[in-house]
Amino acid sequence: MKKLRRVLLVVVAAFSLFALVGCGNNSSEKTVKVGIMTSDDPIWKPIQKRLKKEGINLKLVEFNDFNQPDQALSQGELDINAFQHIYFLNNWNKTHNTNLVSIGTTVIAPLRVYSTKLKSINDLKAGDKVTIPNDATNEGRALQLLETAGLIQLKKAALPTVKDITKYNTKITVTPLDAAQAAHSLNDADAAVVNNTIAASANLPSNEVIYKEKITKKSKEWLNVIATDKKNKDNPTFKKVVKAYQSEENAKNIKKQYKGTTLPAWNLKL
């Protein structure tokens, strides 16, 4: 009986030690909820896998609407997000009285004009319809792109709207639409300015691009970033996520997945 009791005690002790070790491993793993656009899933999945080895459980929360990730972040439903450029972030803070900040640069995605009917931006003629995203930042950026292409002239405004068009060099019709609908508008429109995230989700082919935004010193505000609440800007775990994103391995994956339409930006000299 005494011998049996000693065996049971050893088994119980061993099981308790195993349980403690198991609990210790689970408690040491840190979970980070990151909001991304659905089309960015192929970029974040490999990062998620690598960070798992470092004890970081990266939980990807996917969105299709540009307005939702910042709202979720400001309400504490996310720890970080990665979908927006600097201008969008600043405008969101100003409009919603939030304190979201960049903790690292990710990519830059030049806007493109797509068409299934035309071969060049110069083929647009009077009466043709051009659709653009209607969210504040991308609408202004799209209009500036059309001005650069020589189609329109704008008032000097930090972020122009269609009301700021002063002249149509080519009498096209510019129609703002929900960003997600811009790609689908190509069935009816002659051309569409489409955000790269939306273009990727819609699988728009590169041979339908008839004009592209140039990267210059003025492009700084269009650099995409990883953002968090200001109170968490020095969080060491979030910094590890940024480091994993800004790796050479991820740079190669970005170029592969987006076929050159979206570029790694953390080493750009602008």
FENJOVEN-V592589 format. One record per residue. RES is the residue in one letter. PSI is psi as a letter, one per 20 degrees, with the letter a starting at -180 (* if undefined). Layout:
res:psi
RES:PSI
RES:PSI
This chain:
res:psi
M:g
K:h
K:g
L:g
R:g
R:h
V:g
L:g
L:g
V:g
V:g
V:g
A:g
A:g
F:g
S:g
L:g
F:g
A:g
L:g
V:g
G:g
C:h
G:g
N:g
N:g
S:h
S:i
E:p
K:p
T:p
V:o
K:o
V:p
G:p
I:r
M:q
T:h
S:i
D:j
D:g
P:i
I:g
W:h
K:g
P:h
I:g
Q:g
K:g
R:g
L:h
K:h
K:i
E:j
G:k
I:o
N:o
L:o
K:o
L:p
V:o
E:q
F:q
N:i
D:p
F:h
N:i
Q:h
P:h
D:h
Q:g
A:h
L:g
S:h
Q:j
G:j
E:i
L:q
D:g
I:r
N:r
A:n
F:i
Q:q
H:r
I:g
Y:g
F:g
L:g
N:g
N:h
W:g
N:g
K:g
T:h
H:j
N:l
T:r
N:l
L:p
V:q
S:p
I:j
G:q
T:q
T:f
V:r
I:p
A:n
P:p
L:q
R:q
V:p
Y:q
S:q
T:i
K:h
L:q
K:i
S:q
I:h
N:i
D:i
L:p
K:r
A:p
G:i
D:q
K:p
V:p
T:q
I:q
P:q
N:j
D:q
A:g
T:g
N:h
E:g
G:g
R:h
A:g
L:h
Q:h
L:g
L:h
E:g
T:h
A:i
G:j
L:h
I:r
Q:q
L:q
K:q
K:o
A:q
A:h
L:n
P:q
T:r
V:h
K:i
D:j
I:o
T:h
K:q
Y:o
N:h
T:p
K:m
I:r
T:p
V:p
T:o
P:p
L:r
D:p
A:h
A:h
Q:i
A:g
A:g
H:i
S:i
L:i
N:h
D:h
A:r
D:h
A:q
A:p
V:o
V:p
N:q
N:h
T:g
I:g
A:g
A:g
S:h
A:i
N:l
L:p
P:q
S:h
N:i
E:j
V:p
I:i
Y:q
K:q
E:p
K:q
I:o
T:a
K:h
K:i
S:i
K:g
E:i
W:j
L:p
N:q
V:r
I:p
A:q
T:r
D:q
K:h
K:i
N:j
K:h
D:j
N:o
P:h
T:g
F:h
K:h
K:h
V:g
V:g
K:g
A:h
Y:g
Q:l
S:q
E:h
E:g
N:h
A:g
K:h
N:h
I:g
K:h
K:g
Q:h
Y:j
K:k
G:i
T:h
T:p
L:q
P:p
A:i
W:i
N:j
L:p
K:n
L:*
